Amino acid sequence: MRISDDRYSRDRQRYDLALRFIQHEARTRTIRMWTGLTDDRIRKLYRSYVAEDHDSQLIRHRGKSPQQTGFFVRTPQMRQETAVLASVCYLLGVVPPSQMLDAHRSLPGMQRGEALCEAFETYLRLVPDARISFEHAVFLVTALARGDELRAGPCADCTGLIVLDRYSPGLRRCMACEASLQGRLLTGC
C-alpha cells in the first residue's frame, strides 16, 4: 500500500465521521473538534450531501453548545436517561476509566468519535422519545471525563450506574430503586 492510499483512507474516515455528526445535528465547532476538519470543509460537506436532499429534516444548530450540567439531573426521568447514555458510553469506551483534566482537548478523536456515534445511536434505540440531543451527549461525555461537576457511580441498592451531580450528595439511588423504596415506605413493609 502506498502512503497516499493510507492518507486517503484517513481522510475518508474523517468525512464519514463528520457526516454522522451532521446527521445527529452537531454544531460545526463540535464536528471540527472531533474530526479535525476545517469549518469550510464541514460546511461544504453539509451543502454537498445534506442540503441537496430536500427531504432532509436536519437542523443546523448555531451558537454555543450545551454547558449546563443541571440538565442531566433535573428530573428523575432525565437522571434515568442520562444513566442509560452514560452506561453505553462507558461500555463502548467513549468515557475514559480515569479523569482527564483537559478533557475538552484530549478526549475528541476519530476512534472515540466513532464510538460516541455508536453510543448515541444505541441510546436512541434503548430510550423511546429520548430527550438528550447529540450535543448534550458530547457535553455529558466531556463532563464525565473531567469529573469536576458530574460523575458516575453505583446505585446504593442495585449497584447500577447512576450519574451524580457533585453538588447534590443526597441522590444515591437509581429511579427504580427509589420507586421501590417509596413503595415499601407507603405499604409499611
C-alpha positions in Angstrom: 0.0 0.0 0.0 1.3 3.5 -0.9 1.4 6.3 1.7 -1.2 8.2 -0.3 -3.6 5.3 0.0 -3.4 5.4 3.8 -3.9 9.2 3.8 -7.0 8.8 1.6 -8.3 6.2 4.0 -7.9 8.6 7.0 -9.5 11.4 5.1 -12.4 9.2 4.1 -12.8 8.2 7.8 -12.9 11.9 8.8 -15.6 12.7 6.2 -17.7 9.7 7.2 -17.5 10.6 10.8 -18.3 14.3 10.0 -21.4 13.1 8.1 -22.5 11.0 11.1 -22.1 14.1 13.3 -24.1 16.2 10.8 -26.9 13.6 10.8 -27.0 13.9 14.6 -27.3 17.7 14.2 -24.0 18.5 15.7 -22.7 22.0 15.6 -19.8 22.9 13.2 -17.4 23.5 16.2 -18.2 20.1 17.6 -17.5 18.4 14.3 -14.3 20.3 13.9 -13.1 19.3 17.4 -13.8 15.6 16.9 -12.8 15.1 13.2 -10.0 17.7 12.6 -11.8 19.0 9.5 -11.9 22.8 8.9 -15.1 24.8 9.2 -15.1 25.3 5.5 -14.8 21.6 4.7 -17.6 20.9 7.1 -19.9 23.4 5.5 -19.1 22.1 2.0 -19.8 18.6 3.2 -23.2 19.7 4.6 -24.1 21.5 1.4 -23.0 18.7 -0.8 -24.6 15.7 1.0 -27.3 17.0 3.2 -28.6 20.4 2.0 -29.2 19.0 -1.5 -31.5 16.4 -0.1 -34.8 18.3 0.0 -36.5 15.6 2.1 -33.9 16.1 4.9 -35.3 17.4 8.2 -31.8 18.1 9.7 -31.4 21.3 11.6 -28.1 23.2 11.6 -27.8 24.4 15.2 -25.9 27.6 15.8 -24.5 29.2 18.8 -22.8 27.7 21.8 -23.0 24.0 22.7 -24.8 23.0 25.9 -22.9 23.7 29.1 -25.3 23.2 32.0 -24.8 20.0 33.9 -28.1 20.6 35.7 -29.8 19.5 32.5 -28.8 15.8 33.2 -30.0 15.6 36.8 -33.0 18.0 37.0 -35.8 15.3 37.0 -35.8 11.6 37.8 -36.6 10.8 34.1 -33.6 12.8 33.0 -31.4 11.1 35.5 -32.5 7.8 34.2 -31.9 8.7 30.6 -28.5 10.1 31.5 -27.6 6.9 33.3 -28.6 4.9 30.2 -26.5 7.0 27.9 -23.5 7.1 30.3 -23.6 3.4 30.7 -23.5 2.8 27.0 -20.6 5.4 26.7 -18.6 3.6 29.4 -19.3 0.2 27.8 -18.1 1.4 24.4 -15.0 3.2 25.8 -16.2 6.7 25.0 -15.6 7.9 28.6 -12.1 7.0 29.8 -11.7 5.0 33.0 -9.8 7.8 34.8 -10.4 11.5 34.9 -8.9 13.9 32.3 -8.3 17.4 33.4 -8.2 18.7 29.9 -11.0 16.5 28.5 -12.2 19.1 26.0 -8.9 18.9 24.2 -7.6 15.3 24.8 -11.0 13.5 24.6 -12.0 14.2 20.9 -10.6 12.0 18.3 -11.6 9.7 15.4 -11.9 6.4 17.3 -13.7 7.9 20.3 -15.9 10.0 17.9 -17.0 6.8 16.1 -17.7 5.1 19.5 -19.6 8.2 20.6 -21.9 7.9 17.5 -22.4 4.2 18.2 -23.2 5.0 21.9 -25.7 7.8 20.9 -27.4 5.6 18.3 -27.7 2.8 20.8 -29.1 5.2 23.4 -31.7 6.3 20.8 -32.8 2.7 20.3 -33.0 2.0 24.0 -34.9 5.1 25.0 -38.1 5.9 23.2 -38.8 9.6 23.0 -35.2 10.4 24.0 -34.7 13.9 25.3 -30.9 14.1 25.2 -29.5 15.6 22.0 -26.2 14.6 20.4 -24.7 17.9 21.5 -25.8 17.2 25.1 -24.3 13.7 24.7 -20.9 15.3 23.7 -21.1 17.5 26.8 -22.0 14.6 29.1 -19.0 12.6 27.9 -16.7 15.6 28.4 -18.2 16.3 31.9 -17.9 12.7 33.0 -14.3 12.6 31.7 -13.4 15.7 33.6 -15.3 14.6 36.7 -15.5 18.0 38.2 -19.2 18.6 38.0 -20.7 15.2 37.1 -19.5 11.8 38.0 -20.8 8.2 37.6 -21.2 5.9 40.5 -23.2 2.9 41.6 -26.7 3.0 42.9 -26.7 2.4 46.7 -29.2 -0.6 46.3 -28.7 -2.3 43.0 -25.2 -1.0 42.0 -26.5 0.0 38.6 -24.7 3.1 37.1 -26.1 6.5 38.1 -24.8 9.9 37.2 -24.3 12.2 40.2 -24.1 16.0 40.4 -21.1 16.7 42.6 -23.0 19.4 44.4 -26.1 17.4 45.5 -24.8 14.5 47.6 -28.4 13.3 48.6 -29.3 11.4 45.4 -27.7 8.0 45.6 -30.3 5.7 44.2 -31.5 5.0 40.6 -35.1 5.8 39.8 -36.2 2.1 40.0 -34.7 1.6 43.5 -36.1 5.0 44.6 -39.6 4.0 43.4 -39.2 0.6 45.2 -38.2 2.3 48.4 -41.1 4.7 48.2 -43.5 1.8 47.6 -42.1 -0.1 50.7 -42.5 3.1 52.8 -46.1 3.6 51.7 -47.1 0.0 52.4 -45.1 -0.2 55.6 -43.1 -3.3 54.5 
